[in-house]
Amino acid sequence: HNKLCDGSKKLCVEEIEMIKTITFACGHVGDFRVYGRGKTRDWQIRNAEATRVCPECYKKLVEEKRIQKNEEALKLTEEMDLPKLSGSEKQIAWATTIRIDLLDKIQGRVDHASKREEAETDEEKKKLLRDHIELFVNFIEYFIASKTKASWFIDHRYDTFDKLYSIEEEDFEAWLEKQENDEKLEKDAEKEMEKESVEESIVKPEDTKYPGYVEIINHL
């Protein structure tokens, strides 16, 4: 017998606790803890026998679901060509699942913002939503490229997107700036190569009769 007291009302109610031997839904016999009186205990027992498995079967069920989820996450990781994680075998298996879950959280923000942007009629609000979508997409790319330690995912497995962003904001902005600079350098290099190609195709005749240059488009 235990006494449960409601501190706010200064009331105490006697609670009866009993251990009953029942046959669980999995067919195994074991002890089951019930509370309350008469009909309440009877209902708890009937419900447990109809819907609950024994503790050992429950542990096996949880482990089977964990393995299945890890296998599904590994398959998605391969399909998405995500970077390999570093860490122990157990850490990597766990972190692989966590990474997929965290990516799903961020993708959920993208999907939600996209639906709002489609339905929005105010142009300023539409632009703001498009900016948010771009931010989320860029963060996904940063997240995939920079987070390759299994321990990081394990440490942050319960974090929301907002918390992740606040933690990573400084590094994310530095990464984003580097990406923009690299993209600019790449475009400048392409322009320079195009310019060199054009210059190589320009021929100046030995006997110049007219000023100017001729660009050879097709070589016979």
C-alpha positions as CSV (number, residue, x, y, z in Angstrom):
1,H,0.0,0.0,0.0
2,N,1.3,3.4,-0.9
3,K,-0.1,6.9,-0.1
4,L,-0.2,9.5,-2.9
5,C,-0.7,13.0,-1.7
6,D,-1.8,16.0,-3.7
7,G,0.3,18.8,-2.3
8,S,-1.9,21.6,-3.5
9,K,-5.1,20.3,-2.0
10,K,-3.6,18.6,1.0
11,L,-5.4,15.4,0.2
12,C,-4.1,11.9,0.4
13,V,-5.5,8.9,-1.5
14,E,-4.6,5.4,-0.7
15,E,-3.3,3.5,-3.7
16,I,-3.2,-0.2,-3.8
17,E,-0.3,-1.8,-5.6
18,M,-0.2,-5.5,-6.4
19,I,1.9,-8.0,-8.4
20,K,-0.1,-10.4,-10.5
21,T,1.0,-13.3,-12.6
22,I,-0.5,-13.0,-16.1
23,T,-0.1,-14.5,-19.6
24,F,1.1,-11.7,-21.9
25,A,0.0,-11.3,-25.5
26,C,3.2,-13.0,-26.7
27,G,2.1,-16.2,-24.8
28,H,4.8,-15.9,-22.0
29,V,3.8,-15.9,-18.4
30,G,5.2,-13.3,-16.0
31,D,4.7,-10.8,-13.3
32,F,2.7,-7.6,-13.9
33,R,2.3,-4.7,-11.6
34,V,-1.3,-3.4,-11.2
35,Y,-2.6,-0.4,-9.3
36,G,-5.9,0.7,-7.8
37,R,-8.9,-1.4,-6.7
38,G,-11.2,-4.0,-8.1
39,K,-12.4,-3.2,-11.6
40,T,-9.4,-0.9,-12.3
41,R,-7.0,-3.8,-11.6
42,D,-9.1,-6.2,-13.6
43,W,-9.1,-3.9,-16.6
44,Q,-5.3,-3.4,-16.4
45,I,-4.8,-7.2,-16.4
46,R,-7.2,-7.8,-19.4
47,N,-5.6,-5.0,-21.3
48,A,-2.0,-6.3,-20.6
49,E,-2.9,-9.8,-21.6
50,A,-4.5,-8.6,-24.9
51,T,-1.9,-6.0,-26.0
52,R,1.4,-6.2,-24.1
53,V,4.3,-8.5,-24.6
54,C,6.5,-9.7,-21.8
55,P,9.7,-7.7,-20.8
56,E,12.0,-10.0,-22.7
57,C,9.9,-10.0,-25.9
58,Y,9.7,-6.2,-25.6
59,K,13.5,-5.9,-25.5
60,K,13.8,-8.1,-28.6
61,L,11.1,-6.0,-30.4
62,V,12.9,-2.7,-29.6
63,E,16.2,-4.2,-30.8
64,E,14.6,-5.5,-34.0
65,K,13.1,-2.0,-34.7
66,R,16.4,-0.4,-34.0
67,I,18.2,-2.6,-36.4
68,Q,15.5,-2.1,-39.1
69,K,15.7,1.6,-38.7
70,N,19.5,1.6,-39.0
71,E,19.3,-0.5,-42.1
72,E,16.8,1.9,-43.7
73,A,19.0,4.8,-42.8
74,L,22.1,3.1,-44.3
75,K,20.2,2.5,-47.5
76,L,19.2,6.2,-47.7
77,T,22.7,7.2,-46.9
78,E,24.0,5.2,-49.9
79,E,21.2,6.5,-52.2
80,M,22.0,10.1,-51.2
81,D,25.7,9.5,-51.5
82,L,26.3,11.1,-48.1
83,P,29.8,11.3,-46.6
84,K,31.0,8.4,-44.5
85,L,31.0,9.0,-40.7
86,S,34.0,8.5,-38.4
87,G,33.7,6.7,-35.1
88,S,33.3,3.2,-33.7
89,E,31.1,0.7,-35.5
90,K,28.2,1.2,-33.0
91,Q,28.6,5.0,-33.0
92,I,28.4,5.0,-36.8
93,A,25.3,2.8,-37.0
94,W,23.5,5.0,-34.5
95,A,24.7,8.3,-35.9
96,T,23.7,7.2,-39.4
97,T,20.1,7.0,-38.3
98,I,20.3,10.2,-36.3
99,R,21.7,12.1,-39.3
100,I,18.8,10.9,-41.5
101,D,16.3,12.0,-38.8
102,L,17.9,15.4,-38.5
103,L,18.0,15.9,-42.3
104,D,14.3,15.0,-42.3
105,K,13.6,17.7,-39.7
106,I,15.3,20.4,-41.8
107,Q,13.7,19.1,-45.0
108,G,10.4,19.4,-43.2
109,R,11.1,23.1,-42.7
110,V,11.8,23.4,-46.5
111,D,8.5,21.7,-47.4
112,H,6.5,23.8,-45.0
113,A,8.0,27.1,-46.2
114,S,7.5,26.0,-49.8
115,K,3.8,25.3,-49.3
116,R,3.4,28.7,-47.6
117,E,5.3,30.4,-50.4
118,E,3.0,28.9,-53.0
119,A,-0.2,30.0,-51.2
120,E,1.1,33.5,-50.3
121,T,-0.1,36.4,-52.5
122,D,1.9,39.2,-50.9
123,E,5.1,39.6,-52.9
124,E,7.2,40.8,-49.9
125,K,6.1,37.8,-47.8
126,K,6.7,35.5,-50.8
127,K,10.3,36.9,-51.1
128,L,10.8,36.4,-47.3
129,L,9.7,32.8,-47.6
130,R,11.9,32.2,-50.6
131,D,14.8,33.6,-48.5
132,H,14.0,31.1,-45.8
133,I,13.8,28.2,-48.2
134,E,17.3,29.2,-49.6
135,L,18.6,29.3,-46.0
136,F,17.3,25.9,-45.2
137,V,18.7,24.4,-48.4
138,N,22.1,25.9,-47.9
139,F,22.1,24.7,-44.3
140,I,21.4,21.2,-45.5
141,E,24.4,21.4,-47.8
142,Y,26.6,22.7,-45.0
143,F,25.3,20.1,-42.6
144,I,26.1,17.2,-45.0
145,A,29.5,18.6,-46.0
146,S,30.8,19.6,-42.5
147,K,29.4,17.0,-40.1
148,T,31.1,13.7,-40.5
149,K,31.8,12.7,-36.9
150,A,29.4,10.1,-35.4
151,S,29.8,11.6,-32.0
152,W,28.5,15.0,-33.1
153,F,25.2,13.5,-34.2
154,I,24.9,11.5,-31.0
155,D,25.5,14.6,-28.9
156,H,22.9,16.6,-30.9
157,R,20.2,13.9,-31.5
158,Y,17.5,15.7,-29.6
159,D,18.2,19.2,-31.0
160,T,15.6,21.1,-33.0
161,F,16.5,23.0,-36.2
162,D,16.5,26.3,-34.4
163,K,18.9,25.0,-31.7
164,L,21.2,23.5,-34.4
165,Y,21.2,26.7,-36.3
166,S,22.0,28.8,-33.2
167,I,24.9,26.5,-32.4
168,E,26.2,26.4,-36.0
169,E,25.3,29.9,-37.2
170,E,28.9,31.3,-37.1
171,D,30.5,28.3,-38.8
172,F,27.6,28.1,-41.3
173,E,27.9,31.8,-42.3
174,A,31.7,31.3,-42.8
175,W,31.1,28.2,-44.9
176,L,28.5,30.0,-46.9
177,E,30.8,32.9,-47.6
178,K,33.5,30.5,-48.7
179,Q,31.1,28.8,-51.1
180,E,30.1,32.1,-52.6
181,N,33.8,33.1,-53.0
182,D,34.6,29.7,-54.6
183,E,31.7,30.0,-57.0
184,K,32.9,33.5,-58.0
185,L,36.4,32.3,-58.6
186,E,35.1,29.4,-60.7
187,K,33.0,31.8,-62.8
188,D,36.0,34.1,-63.2
189,A,38.1,31.2,-64.3
190,E,35.5,30.1,-66.9
191,K,35.4,33.6,-68.3
192,E,39.2,33.7,-68.5
193,M,39.3,30.4,-70.3
194,E,36.6,31.6,-72.7
195,K,38.6,34.7,-73.4
196,E,41.8,32.8,-74.0
197,S,39.9,30.5,-76.4
198,V,38.6,33.4,-78.4
199,E,42.0,35.0,-78.6
200,E,43.5,31.7,-79.9
201,S,40.9,31.6,-82.6
202,I,41.8,35.1,-83.9
203,V,44.2,35.2,-86.9
204,K,46.0,38.2,-88.2
205,P,46.9,37.9,-91.9
206,E,50.5,38.4,-93.0
207,D,49.5,40.9,-95.7
208,T,47.1,43.2,-94.0
209,K,44.8,45.0,-96.4
210,Y,42.0,46.0,-93.9
211,P,42.2,46.9,-90.2
212,G,40.5,44.7,-87.6
213,Y,40.5,41.0,-86.8
214,V,38.7,37.9,-88.0
215,E,37.4,35.2,-85.6
216,I,37.5,31.6,-87.1
217,I,34.3,29.9,-86.1
218,N,34.5,26.7,-88.1
219,H,37.8,25.0,-89.1
220,L,37.6,23.2,-92.5
